[in-house]
Amino acid sequence: LGINILEIKKINVMNMLPALVMIVVLLWLVPNIGI
């Protein structure tokens, strides 16, 4: 069970990374662009 939970967490993190990157990029771009 422990190994399965760790693998599930890894999959969830990998799925979340693109969304987190997009949020960070948007937060960085909006003030710089001046929207």
mmCIF entry with sequence, helices, sheets and N, C-alpha, C, O atoms, coordinates in Angstrom:
data_MODEL
# 
_entry.id   MODEL 
# 
_entity.id                         1 
_entity.type                       polymer 
_entity.pdbx_number_of_molecules   1 
# 
_entity_poly.entity_id                      1 
_entity_poly.type                           'polypeptide(L)' 
_entity_poly.nstd_linkage                   no 
_entity_poly.nstd_monomer                   no 
_entity_poly.pdbx_seq_one_letter_code       LGINILEIKKINVMNMLPALVMIVVLLWLVPNIGI 
_entity_poly.pdbx_seq_one_letter_code_can   LGINILEIKKINVMNMLPALVMIVVLLWLVPNIGI 
_entity_poly.pdbx_strand_id                 A 
# 
loop_
_entity_poly_seq.entity_id 
_entity_poly_seq.num 
_entity_poly_seq.mon_id 
_entity_poly_seq.hetero 
1 1  LEU n 
1 2  GLY n 
1 3  ILE n 
1 4  ASN n 
1 5  ILE n 
1 6  LEU n 
1 7  GLU n 
1 8  ILE n 
1 9  LYS n 
1 10 LYS n 
1 11 ILE n 
1 12 ASN n 
1 13 VAL n 
1 14 MET n 
1 15 ASN n 
1 16 MET n 
1 17 LEU n 
1 18 PRO n 
1 19 ALA n 
1 20 LEU n 
1 21 VAL n 
1 22 MET n 
1 23 ILE n 
1 24 VAL n 
1 25 VAL n 
1 26 LEU n 
1 27 LEU n 
1 28 TRP n 
1 29 LEU n 
1 30 VAL n 
1 31 PRO n 
1 32 ASN n 
1 33 ILE n 
1 34 GLY n 
1 35 ILE n 
# 
_struct_asym.id          A 
_struct_asym.entity_id   1 
# 
_struct_conf.conf_type_id            HELX_P 
_struct_conf.id                      HELX_P1 
_struct_conf.pdbx_PDB_helix_id       AA1 
_struct_conf.beg_label_comp_id       GLY 
_struct_conf.beg_label_asym_id       A 
_struct_conf.beg_label_seq_id        2 
_struct_conf.pdbx_beg_PDB_ins_code   ? 
_struct_conf.end_label_comp_id       ILE 
_struct_conf.end_label_asym_id       A 
_struct_conf.end_label_seq_id        33 
_struct_conf.pdbx_end_PDB_ins_code   ? 
_struct_conf.beg_auth_comp_id        GLY 
_struct_conf.beg_auth_asym_id        A 
_struct_conf.beg_auth_seq_id         2 
_struct_conf.end_auth_comp_id        ILE 
_struct_conf.end_auth_asym_id        A 
_struct_conf.end_auth_seq_id         33 
_struct_conf.pdbx_PDB_helix_class    1 
_struct_conf.details                 ? 
_struct_conf.pdbx_PDB_helix_length   32 
# 
_struct_conf_type.id          HELX_P 
_struct_conf_type.criteria    ? 
_struct_conf_type.reference   ? 
# 
loop_
_atom_site.group_PDB 
_atom_site.id 
_atom_site.type_symbol 
_atom_site.label_atom_id 
_atom_site.label_alt_id 
_atom_site.label_comp_id 
_atom_site.label_asym_id 
_atom_site.label_entity_id 
_atom_site.label_seq_id 
_atom_site.pdbx_PDB_ins_code 
_atom_site.Cartn_x 
_atom_site.Cartn_y 
_atom_site.Cartn_z 
_atom_site.occupancy 
_atom_site.B_iso_or_equiv 
_atom_site.pdbx_formal_charge 
_atom_site.auth_seq_id 
_atom_site.auth_comp_id 
_atom_site.auth_asym_id 
_atom_site.auth_atom_id 
_atom_site.pdbx_PDB_model_num 
ATOM 1   N N  . LEU A 1 1  ? 0.839  -1.203 0.000   1.00 0.00 ? 1  LEU A N  1 
ATOM 2   C CA . LEU A 1 1  ? 0.000  0.000  0.000   1.00 0.00 ? 1  LEU A CA 1 
ATOM 3   C C  . LEU A 1 1  ? 0.869  1.246  0.000   1.00 0.00 ? 1  LEU A C  1 
ATOM 4   O O  . LEU A 1 1  ? 0.577  2.201  -0.721  1.00 0.00 ? 1  LEU A O  1 
ATOM 5   N N  . GLY A 1 2  ? 1.938  1.255  0.800   1.00 0.00 ? 2  GLY A N  1 
ATOM 6   C CA . GLY A 1 2  ? 2.800  2.435  0.879   1.00 0.00 ? 2  GLY A CA 1 
ATOM 7   C C  . GLY A 1 2  ? 3.374  2.800  -0.472  1.00 0.00 ? 2  GLY A C  1 
ATOM 8   O O  . GLY A 1 2  ? 3.392  3.968  -0.860  1.00 0.00 ? 2  GLY A O  1 
ATOM 9   N N  . ILE A 1 3  ? 3.849  1.774  -1.194  1.00 0.00 ? 3  ILE A N  1 
ATOM 10  C CA . ILE A 1 3  ? 4.450  2.040  -2.508  1.00 0.00 ? 3  ILE A CA 1 
ATOM 11  C C  . ILE A 1 3  ? 3.382  2.569  -3.462  1.00 0.00 ? 3  ILE A C  1 
ATOM 12  O O  . ILE A 1 3  ? 3.634  3.503  -4.223  1.00 0.00 ? 3  ILE A O  1 
ATOM 13  N N  . ASN A 1 4  ? 2.197  1.975  -3.422  1.00 0.00 ? 4  ASN A N  1 
ATOM 14  C CA . ASN A 1 4  ? 1.130  2.421  -4.324  1.00 0.00 ? 4  ASN A CA 1 
ATOM 15  C C  . ASN A 1 4  ? 0.758  3.867  -4.040  1.00 0.00 ? 4  ASN A C  1 
ATOM 16  O O  . ASN A 1 4  ? 0.560  4.651  -4.969  1.00 0.00 ? 4  ASN A O  1 
ATOM 17  N N  . ILE A 1 5  ? 0.659  4.229  -2.757  1.00 0.00 ? 5  ILE A N  1 
ATOM 18  C CA . ILE A 1 5  ? 0.299  5.606  -2.392  1.00 0.00 ? 5  ILE A CA 1 
ATOM 19  C C  . ILE A 1 5  ? 1.365  6.565  -2.904  1.00 0.00 ? 5  ILE A C  1 
ATOM 20  O O  . ILE A 1 5  ? 1.043  7.632  -3.428  1.00 0.00 ? 5  ILE A O  1 
ATOM 21  N N  . LEU A 1 6  ? 2.637  6.189  -2.754  1.00 0.00 ? 6  LEU A N  1 
ATOM 22  C CA . LEU A 1 6  ? 3.711  7.066  -3.226  1.00 0.00 ? 6  LEU A CA 1 
ATOM 23  C C  . LEU A 1 6  ? 3.624  7.242  -4.735  1.00 0.00 ? 6  LEU A C  1 
ATOM 24  O O  . LEU A 1 6  ? 3.811  8.348  -5.241  1.00 0.00 ? 6  LEU A O  1 
ATOM 25  N N  . GLU A 1 7  ? 3.341  6.162  -5.458  1.00 0.00 ? 7  GLU A N  1 
ATOM 26  C CA . GLU A 1 7  ? 3.254  6.267  -6.917  1.00 0.00 ? 7  GLU A CA 1 
ATOM 27  C C  . GLU A 1 7  ? 2.073  7.132  -7.320  1.00 0.00 ? 7  GLU A C  1 
ATOM 28  O O  . GLU A 1 7  ? 2.167  7.915  -8.266  1.00 0.00 ? 7  GLU A O  1 
ATOM 29  N N  . ILE A 1 8  ? 0.954  6.994  -6.604  1.00 0.00 ? 8  ILE A N  1 
ATOM 30  C CA . ILE A 1 8  ? -0.217 7.825  -6.905  1.00 0.00 ? 8  ILE A CA 1 
ATOM 31  C C  . ILE A 1 8  ? 0.117  9.287  -6.657  1.00 0.00 ? 8  ILE A C  1 
ATOM 32  O O  . ILE A 1 8  ? -0.262 10.156 -7.442  1.00 0.00 ? 8  ILE A O  1 
ATOM 33  N N  . LYS A 1 9  ? 0.833  9.560  -5.558  1.00 0.00 ? 9  LYS A N  1 
ATOM 34  C CA . LYS A 1 9  ? 1.204  10.946 -5.263  1.00 0.00 ? 9  LYS A CA 1 
ATOM 35  C C  . LYS A 1 9  ? 2.116  11.489 -6.354  1.00 0.00 ? 9  LYS A C  1 
ATOM 36  O O  . LYS A 1 9  ? 1.977  12.643 -6.758  1.00 0.00 ? 9  LYS A O  1 
ATOM 37  N N  . LYS A 1 10 ? 3.056  10.663 -6.838  1.00 0.00 ? 10 LYS A N  1 
ATOM 38  C CA . LYS A 1 10 ? 3.949  11.109 -7.910  1.00 0.00 ? 10 LYS A CA 1 
ATOM 39  C C  . LYS A 1 10 ? 3.135  11.454 -9.149  1.00 0.00 ? 10 LYS A C  1 
ATOM 40  O O  . LYS A 1 10 ? 3.386  12.474 -9.791  1.00 0.00 ? 10 LYS A O  1 
ATOM 41  N N  . ILE A 1 11 ? 2.163  10.612 -9.493  1.00 0.00 ? 11 ILE A N  1 
ATOM 42  C CA . ILE A 1 11 ? 1.333  10.861 -10.675 1.00 0.00 ? 11 ILE A CA 1 
ATOM 43  C C  . ILE A 1 11 ? 0.561  12.161 -10.494 1.00 0.00 ? 11 ILE A C  1 
ATOM 44  O O  . ILE A 1 11 ? 0.472  12.967 -11.420 1.00 0.00 ? 11 ILE A O  1 
ATOM 45  N N  . ASN A 1 12 ? -0.006 12.369 -9.288  1.00 0.00 ? 12 ASN A N  1 
ATOM 46  C CA . ASN A 1 12 ? -0.767 13.592 -9.042  1.00 0.00 ? 12 ASN A CA 1 
ATOM 47  C C  . ASN A 1 12 ? 0.125  14.811 -9.163  1.00 0.00 ? 12 ASN A C  1 
ATOM 48  O O  . ASN A 1 12 ? -0.287 15.819 -9.737  1.00 0.00 ? 12 ASN A O  1 
ATOM 49  N N  . VAL A 1 13 ? 1.345  14.741 -8.633  1.00 0.00 ? 13 VAL A N  1 
ATOM 50  C CA . VAL A 1 13 ? 2.265  15.878 -8.715  1.00 0.00 ? 13 VAL A CA 1 
ATOM 51  C C  . VAL A 1 13 ? 2.608  16.162 -10.173 1.00 0.00 ? 13 VAL A C  1 
ATOM 52  O O  . VAL A 1 13 ? 2.635  17.321 -10.589 1.00 0.00 ? 13 VAL A O  1 
ATOM 53  N N  . MET A 1 14 ? 2.868  15.119 -10.947 1.00 0.00 ? 14 MET A N  1 
ATOM 54  C CA . MET A 1 14 ? 3.217  15.310 -12.356 1.00 0.00 ? 14 MET A CA 1 
ATOM 55  C C  . MET A 1 14 ? 2.050  15.939 -13.113 1.00 0.00 ? 14 MET A C  1 
ATOM 56  O O  . MET A 1 14 ? 2.257  16.747 -14.018 1.00 0.00 ? 14 MET A O  1 
ATOM 57  N N  . ASN A 1 15 ? 0.817  15.566 -12.739 1.00 0.00 ? 15 ASN A N  1 
ATOM 58  C CA . ASN A 1 15 ? -0.355 16.144 -13.403 1.00 0.00 ? 15 ASN A CA 1 
ATOM 59  C C  . ASN A 1 15 ? -0.554 17.594 -12.980 1.00 0.00 ? 15 ASN A C  1 
ATOM 60  O O  . ASN A 1 15 ? -1.056 18.399 -13.763 1.00 0.00 ? 15 ASN A O  1 
ATOM 61  N N  . MET A 1 16 ? -0.166 17.940 -11.746 1.00 0.00 ? 16 MET A N  1 
ATOM 62  C CA . MET A 1 16 ? -0.372 19.292 -11.234 1.00 0.00 ? 16 MET A CA 1 
ATOM 63  C C  . MET A 1 16 ? 0.700  20.246 -11.723 1.00 0.00 ? 16 MET A C  1 
ATOM 64  O O  . MET A 1 16 ? 0.448  21.447 -11.818 1.00 0.00 ? 16 MET A O  1 
ATOM 65  N N  . LEU A 1 17 ? 1.901  19.743 -12.042 1.00 0.00 ? 17 LEU A N  1 
ATOM 66  C CA . LEU A 1 17 ? 3.013  20.629 -12.412 1.00 0.00 ? 17 LEU A CA 1 
ATOM 67  C C  . LEU A 1 17 ? 2.665  21.574 -13.559 1.00 0.00 ? 17 LEU A C  1 
ATOM 68  O O  . LEU A 1 17 ? 2.929  22.771 -13.437 1.00 0.00 ? 17 LEU A O  1 
ATOM 69  N N  . PRO A 1 18 ? 2.089  21.106 -14.666 1.00 0.00 ? 18 PRO A N  1 
ATOM 70  C CA . PRO A 1 18 ? 1.774  22.046 -15.753 1.00 0.00 ? 18 PRO A CA 1 
ATOM 71  C C  . PRO A 1 18 ? 0.843  23.160 -15.299 1.00 0.00 ? 18 PRO A C  1 
ATOM 72  O O  . PRO A 1 18 ? 1.022  24.312 -15.696 1.00 0.00 ? 18 PRO A O  1 
ATOM 73  N N  . ALA A 1 19 ? -0.153 22.836 -14.470 1.00 0.00 ? 19 ALA A N  1 
ATOM 74  C CA . ALA A 1 19 ? -1.085 23.859 -13.989 1.00 0.00 ? 19 ALA A CA 1 
ATOM 75  C C  . ALA A 1 19 ? -0.350 24.863 -13.110 1.00 0.00 ? 19 ALA A C  1 
ATOM 76  O O  . ALA A 1 19 ? -0.569 26.068 -13.226 1.00 0.00 ? 19 ALA A O  1 
ATOM 77  N N  . LEU A 1 20 ? 0.529  24.367 -12.224 1.00 0.00 ? 20 LEU A N  1 
ATOM 78  C CA . LEU A 1 20 ? 1.285  25.269 -11.351 1.00 0.00 ? 20 LEU A CA 1 
ATOM 79  C C  . LEU A 1 20 ? 2.184  26.172 -12.175 1.00 0.00 ? 20 LEU A C  1 
ATOM 80  O O  . LEU A 1 20 ? 2.296  27.365 -11.892 1.00 0.00 ? 20 LEU A O  1 
ATOM 81  N N  . VAL A 1 21 ? 2.829  25.610 -13.196 1.00 0.00 ? 21 VAL A N  1 
ATOM 82  C CA . VAL A 1 21 ? 3.708  26.422 -14.047 1.00 0.00 ? 21 VAL A CA 1 
ATOM 83  C C  . VAL A 1 21 ? 2.899  27.507 -14.743 1.00 0.00 ? 21 VAL A C  1 
ATOM 84  O O  . VAL A 1 21 ? 3.334  28.657 -14.803 1.00 0.00 ? 21 VAL A O  1 
ATOM 85  N N  . MET A 1 22 ? 1.726  27.160 -15.270 1.00 0.00 ? 22 MET A N  1 
ATOM 86  C CA . MET A 1 22 ? 0.889  28.149 -15.948 1.00 0.00 ? 22 MET A CA 1 
ATOM 87  C C  . MET A 1 22 ? 0.485  29.260 -14.996 1.00 0.00 ? 22 MET A C  1 
ATOM 88  O O  . MET A 1 22 ? 0.493  30.431 -15.376 1.00 0.00 ? 22 MET A O  1 
ATOM 89  N N  . ILE A 1 23 ? 0.125  28.907 -13.741 1.00 0.00 ? 23 ILE A N  1 
ATOM 90  C CA . ILE A 1 23 ? -0.274 29.915 -12.755 1.00 0.00 ? 23 ILE A CA 1 
ATOM 91  C C  . ILE A 1 23 ? 0.892  30.846 -12.469 1.00 0.00 ? 23 ILE A C  1 
ATOM 92  O O  . ILE A 1 23 ? 0.726  32.065 -12.431 1.00 0.00 ? 23 ILE A O  1 
ATOM 93  N N  . VAL A 1 24 ? 2.078  30.270 -12.266 1.00 0.00 ? 24 VAL A N  1 
ATOM 94  C CA . VAL A 1 24 ? 3.257  31.103 -11.969 1.00 0.00 ? 24 VAL A CA 1 
ATOM 95  C C  . VAL A 1 24 ? 3.548  32.032 -13.139 1.00 0.00 ? 24 VAL A C  1 
ATOM 96  O O  . VAL A 1 24 ? 3.829  33.214 -12.942 1.00 0.00 ? 24 VAL A O  1 
ATOM 97  N N  . VAL A 1 25 ? 3.480  31.494 -14.365 1.00 0.00 ? 25 VAL A N  1 
ATOM 98  C CA . VAL A 1 25 ? 3.759  32.320 -15.549 1.00 0.00 ? 25 VAL A CA 1 
ATOM 99  C C  . VAL A 1 25 ? 2.747  33.451 -15.648 1.00 0.00 ? 25 VAL A C  1 
ATOM 100 O O  . VAL A 1 25 ? 3.117  34.592 -15.924 1.00 0.00 ? 25 VAL A O  1 
ATOM 101 N N  . LEU A 1 26 ? 1.472  33.145 -15.423 1.00 0.00 ? 26 LEU A N  1 
ATOM 102 C CA . LEU A 1 26 ? 0.443  34.188 -15.506 1.00 0.00 ? 26 LEU A CA 1 
ATOM 103 C C  . LEU A 1 26 ? 0.664  35.247 -14.439 1.00 0.00 ? 26 LEU A C  1 
ATOM 104 O O  . LEU A 1 26 ? 0.556  36.441 -14.719 1.00 0.00 ? 26 LEU A O  1 
ATOM 105 N N  . LEU A 1 27 ? 0.975  34.819 -13.203 1.00 0.00 ? 27 LEU A N  1 
ATOM 106 C CA . LEU A 1 27 ? 1.203  35.786 -12.120 1.00 0.00 ? 27 LEU A CA 1 
ATOM 107 C C  . LEU A 1 27 ? 2.402  36.667 -12.437 1.00 0.00 ? 27 LEU A C  1 
ATOM 108 O O  . LEU A 1 27 ? 2.428  37.836 -12.052 1.00 0.00 ? 27 LEU A O  1 
ATOM 109 N N  . TRP A 1 28 ? 3.397  36.121 -13.136 1.00 0.00 ? 28 TRP A N  1 
ATOM 110 C CA . TRP A 1 28 ? 4.589  36.904 -13.477 1.00 0.00 ? 28 TRP A CA 1 
ATOM 111 C C  . TRP A 1 28 ? 4.313  37.823 -14.659 1.00 0.00 ? 28 TRP A C  1 
ATOM 112 O O  . TRP A 1 28 ? 4.806  38.950 -14.696 1.00 0.00 ? 28 TRP A O  1 
ATOM 113 N N  . LEU A 1 29 ? 3.519  37.344 -15.637 1.00 0.00 ? 29 LEU A N  1 
ATOM 114 C CA . LEU A 1 29 ? 3.290  38.122 -16.860 1.00 0.00 ? 29 LEU A CA 1 
ATOM 115 C C  . LEU A 1 29 ? 2.338  39.289 -16.626 1.00 0.00 ? 29 LEU A C  1 
ATOM 116 O O  . LEU A 1 29 ? 2.577  40.389 -17.124 1.00 0.00 ? 29 LEU A O  1 
ATOM 117 N N  . VAL A 1 30 ? 1.264  39.065 -15.874 1.00 0.00 ? 30 VAL A N  1 
ATOM 118 C CA . VAL A 1 30 ? 0.223  40.094 -15.733 1.00 0.00 ? 30 VAL A CA 1 
ATOM 119 C C  . VAL A 1 30 ? 0.794  41.418 -15.227 1.00 0.00 ? 30 VAL A C  1 
ATOM 120 O O  . VAL A 1 30 ? 0.522  42.447 -15.846 1.00 0.00 ? 30 VAL A O  1 
ATOM 121 N N  . PRO A 1 31 ? 1.574  41.454 -14.132 1.00 0.00 ? 31 PRO A N  1 
ATOM 122 C CA . PRO A 1 31 ? 2.126  42.744 -13.679 1.00 0.00 ? 31 PRO A CA 1 
ATOM 123 C C  . PRO A 1 31 ? 3.096  43.336 -14.698 1.00 0.00 ? 31 PRO A C  1 
ATOM 124 O O  . PRO A 1 31 ? 3.136  44.555 -14.865 1.00 0.00 ? 31 PRO A O  1 
ATOM 125 N N  . ASN A 1 32 ? 3.874  42.502 -15.379 1.00 0.00 ? 32 ASN A N  1 
ATOM 126 C CA . ASN A 1 32 ? 4.868  43.011 -16.326 1.00 0.00 ? 32 ASN A CA 1 
ATOM 127 C C  . ASN A 1 32 ? 4.203  43.578 -17.576 1.00 0.00 ? 32 ASN A C  1 
ATOM 128 O O  . ASN A 1 32 ? 4.644  44.597 -18.109 1.00 0.00 ? 32 ASN A O  1 
ATOM 129 N N  . ILE A 1 33 ? 3.144  42.921 -18.044 1.00 0.00 ? 33 ILE A N  1 
ATOM 130 C CA . ILE A 1 33 ? 2.440  43.416 -19.229 1.00 0.00 ? 33 ILE A CA 1 
ATOM 131 C C  . ILE A 1 33 ? 1.610  44.638 -18.858 1.00 0.00 ? 33 ILE A C  1 
ATOM 132 O O  . ILE A 1 33 ? 1.441  45.550 -19.668 1.00 0.00 ? 33 ILE A O  1 
ATOM 133 N N  . GLY A 1 34 ? 1.093  44.656 -17.632 1.00 0.00 ? 34 GLY A N  1 
ATOM 134 C CA . GLY A 1 34 ? 0.293  45.790 -17.172 1.00 0.00 ? 34 GLY A CA 1 
ATOM 135 C C  . GLY A 1 34 ? -1.163 45.649 -17.556 1.00 0.00 ? 34 GLY A C  1 
ATOM 136 O O  . GLY A 1 34 ? -1.829 46.647 -17.831 1.00 0.00 ? 34 GLY A O  1 
ATOM 137 N N  . ILE A 1 35 ? -1.677 44.410 -17.579 1.00 0.00 ? 35 ILE A N  1 
ATOM 138 C CA . ILE A 1 35 ? -3.085 44.185 -17.913 1.00 0.00 ? 35 ILE A CA 1 
ATOM 139 C C  . ILE A 1 35 ? -3.959 44.720 -16.776 1.00 0.00 ? 35 ILE A C  1 
ATOM 140 O O  . ILE A 1 35 ? -5.185 44.635 -16.846 1.00 0.00 ? 35 ILE A O  1 
# 
